[in-house]
Amino acid sequence: MTEGFAEAPDGTRLWWDSLGEGPAVVLCDGIACDGFIWKYLRPALARRYRVIHWNYRGHGRSGAPRDPARVSIADHARDLVSVLDHLSLDRAALIGHSMGTQVCLDAWRQRPSRVSALVLACGSFGRITRTFHGSDVLHHALPRLALLVDRYPDLVRAVLTRSPVGLSVAASRWLGEVDALRARAEDLAPYFEHMRLLDPAMFLRMLAAAGAHSAEDLLPDIDCPTLVVAAELDSFTPTRWAEQMARQIPNAELLRVEGGSHAAPIEQPALINDRVLRFLSERVYPDAEASG
C-alpha cells in the first residue's frame, strides 16, 4: 500500500492511499465517513484493480478546508479530480456510497472523459436532506442545528466527543438504522469514532450543501457503464430514489439488496462484492486479471 497527499485547487491537503495494481478504481465515502464502508469490498477489488481511497476535506487525514465555505459537492468533485491528477490517472471507475454518489455524479459532470464507470451505492442524485427517512424534516431542522452549534460550540463538541461509541452502535441497531442481525459492532464502530472527530459546524455546512445539490439534470446524459445499488430498508436514502436514478441513467444496471440498510456493503458483502466485480469485469475492464 502507498499513501500520500494531493493538493486541492484552494490548497487544502487531501489524503489518499492506494492498494493493488491494475486499472484504477476510486472509492468515495459518505459524509462523516472515513472508509469504514469499504472494509470488505476494497480487498476484493484490490486482487484485480488499483484501488484508491481518499478523504474529503475536513475528514480523516485530510486537512480542514482552507475556506470554510468551500464544502459543496462541486468542491469535493474538484478535489477528486485533483487526486486523479496527482496520481497521473487519466481515467478511473468511481464507486460512491451515500453522499459519495453525488460526488461521483458531479465528477462526471465536471470531467466525463476521466470517468470510465460509476457504481452508486445507497445514495441518490441529490436533495438528500429532503428525503432522509422519507421526509423533509431534516431540511427544516438544519438551520436550527447550525444556530445551536454556533451559540454553544464547546457544549456540542463535548457531547459528541464523550458519547460512548458502543452506545451509538447499539442505538443504531436498536433503532433499525442498520440490519441488527448482519451489521457487526466492530464494523460499525469506526464510523462513530470518526464522527466524534469532525468539526460539527463544518459537518452541518457540508450536509446543507449536499441537501441543496442535485444531479438529476445530467442523469439522462450519462454515457458510461453504471451500476446502482439500492438497499431495501435504507432509511437514509430511501430505495425509490435510487431506483428512479437507475431508470433515468441510460442502460444503468440495478442491484436491489433485500433486507439491506444504508450500511449494506458491510452487511451483505458477498452479494455486493460479487456484483460489483462482475459489473467491472463485464462492462468496464474485461481484460483485467486477478493477481495473487
N, C-alpha and C positions, 0 to 999 in steps of 0.2 A: 504494500500500500504506500502511496505517496500522498503528500498533502502540502498545502501552501496557501497563499493569499493572492487574490486578484484585487484590482482597484476599480471601483465603480466610477462612473463619469464625474461624480461630485467629490471623489477622493475617499469615500468610505471603503474600509478594508473588508473584503469578502473572503471568508474561509471556504476552502474546498478540500476534498480528498478524492482519490481515485483508486479503484480496485479492479484487477483483472486486465485483460488485453482483448483487443478486437474492436469492432465498430462501437461508437460511443452511445451510451445511454445516460441521461441526466435525470436525477431524482429531485423533485421539487416538493417540499414539505407543505403541510397545512400551517396556518397561523399558530404561533406559540409552540411549534414543534421543532425538534432537533434530531430527526431521523429515526425516532422510535418505531414508526410505522413500517419501516423497510427492513426490520430485523430478519425476516425470512426471505423476502423477495430479493434483497440485494445479493446475498451469497449465491443464490440460484442463478441470477443474471451474470454474476462475475465469472462463472465457469465458461461463458461463451463471449461475453462482451466486456468492454471497458466501462465501468460504472462510476459515474461522478456524482457525488453528493455534495451539496453546498448549503451554507447557512444564509438566510435572509439577513439584511441589515438589522442590527439590534437583537439578533438571535444567536444562540450558541457561541461560537468563537469569532463570529464576525463583529466588526465594530459598530458602535451606535451610529445612526445616520448623521453625517456632518450637518445637514439641515434637517431639524426635527420634523418639518412639514413634508419631507420627501419620503413618504411611506406608502405611496399608491401602488396599485397593481402594475401600472406602467413603469414605475420606478423599479419594482422587483424584476420585471421582464427585461429592462435595460441592464440591470445587474447580471441577470442570467447570460445575456449576450456578452457582457464583459468577461464572465468566467469562460465562455467558449473562446473568446478572442485570446485570453491569457493562455489557454491550453492549446491554442492553434488548431481548434476543431472547426472545420468548415460546416459540418452538419452533425446533428445528433437526434436520436429519438428522445422525446421528452415524456417523462412519467410524472404526473402530478396527483397529489392526494389532497382532498378538501380544497382550501384556498389555492393550493398548487395547481389545481385545474385551471383557475383563472389566470395564473401566472403563465402557464403553458400556452393558453389561448392567446394571451396578449403578446407573448414572444412570437407566435406565428403571425400575429397582426404586424408586428414591427419588422420581423425578418423571416418571411415564409421560406426563403431559399435555404435557411440554416436548419430547418426542422424536417427531419426525414419521416417522423411519425409522432402520433400523440396517443398516450394512454392516460385516460382521465378517470380517476377513481374517487368515488364517494364525494363528488363535487358537482357544481353546476356552472353555468355560464356567467352567473353574477347575481347581484342584488341579494346576497346571502342573508343579510340581517332582516330582510322582509319575508324570508321563507323558513327561518330557524324554528323548528318544532311546528312547522306548518302555519305560522302566524307572523305578523309584523310587530309583535310586542318588543323584541329586541331593538328594532329600528327606533321605536319611540323612546325606549329606555336609555339609549346610548348617551344623549345629551345630559341626562341627569347623572349617569355614572361618571361621565367626564367631569362634571361640576364637582362631584364628591371627591374625586381623585385630586382635582386642582385645589380644593379647600383643605383637604386632610391627607396630604401625600404620605406623611410619616405613619399615620394610623393605618392607611390602606396597605402600605408596604409591610408593616409589622404583622397585620392579619395574614397576608399572603405568605410571608416567609416562615411564619410559625405554625401554619396549618399542617398537621401531620400528613405525610404522603400516604401512609397506609389508610387513613380515614378517607382521603379523597378517592383512592382506588375503590374502597368498599362502597362508598356512596355512589360512584359511577355505575357499579354493578347492581346495587340495590335499586337504583332509580331506572334501570333499564337503558341507560345510555350506551352500554356495551352488552355483548352477549355474556351473561353471567356464567354460562357453562363452558364457553370456549375461550374467553379472554382471560389469560393468566395474569395474576397480580404482578409478577416480575416483568411482564411485557408492557404493562400499563404504567408502572411506577416512573420510568424515565420521563414520560410526558409531564407528570405533575411536578417532578423535581425540576425540570427545565422551566415550567410555567412560573415557579416561585422566583426565578432569577430575572424575569423580564421586568422592564420598566412599565408600570401599569398605564401611565399616560401614553406612552408610545404604543402599547398594545391596543388601547382604545382608539387612538388615531388610525392605526392600521386597520382595525376592524371596521371603523366607519368608512374608510376608503374602499375596502373590499365590498361593503354594502352598497356603495354608490356606483360601483363598477359593473358594467355589463358588456359581454362579448357576443350577445345574441345576434347582433347585426352581421357578424362575419361568419357565423356558422354555415350558411349555405355556400360560402366561397371556399371553405377548407378543402384542399385537394390532396392532402397527404393521408396515408392509411391511419385510421383512427379506431381505437377500442375504448368504449365507455364501460366502466364497471359501476353498477348500481347495487347497493345493498338494500335488501327488502325492508329492514327495520331501522334504516338510517334516520335518526331524528334531527340531525344537524342539517343535512341537505336531503330532504325527502326524495324518495325514488322517482317520483313523477317528473322532477326537474331534470334528472339525469336521463331519463327515458326520452323526454322532449328534446334534449340536446342530441341524443343519438339519432332521433328521427330527422333533425334539421341538418345534420352533417352528412353530405353525400357519401354513401357506401360505408358508413360507420358500422362497426360491429358492437353488439351489446351483450355484456355478461351480467346476468341478474344473479346475485348471491342470496339464495334463500336463507332466511334467518339471520343474515348478516347485519351488523350495525355500522356506525361510522368507522369503527376500527376493524373492518372486515379483513384487511390484509394480514393482521396478526391473529385473527380468529379462525380463518379458514385458509391458511397459507397454501396448502397443497392444491386446492382448487384454483386459486388466483395465480399462483406461480406457474402452474401448468398452462393456464390460458394465456397469460402474458408471453411466456416463452414461445408458445405455439404461434401466437399472433406475430411476434417479431421474426420468427424463422420462416413463416409462410409468406408474409406480406411486406417485410421491411428488409431483413438481412438474410436472404435464403442461402448465401454462401458461407455464412459464419459457422465454424465448427467448434464443438465443445473442447476445452483443454483440461487436462488433468483428470 
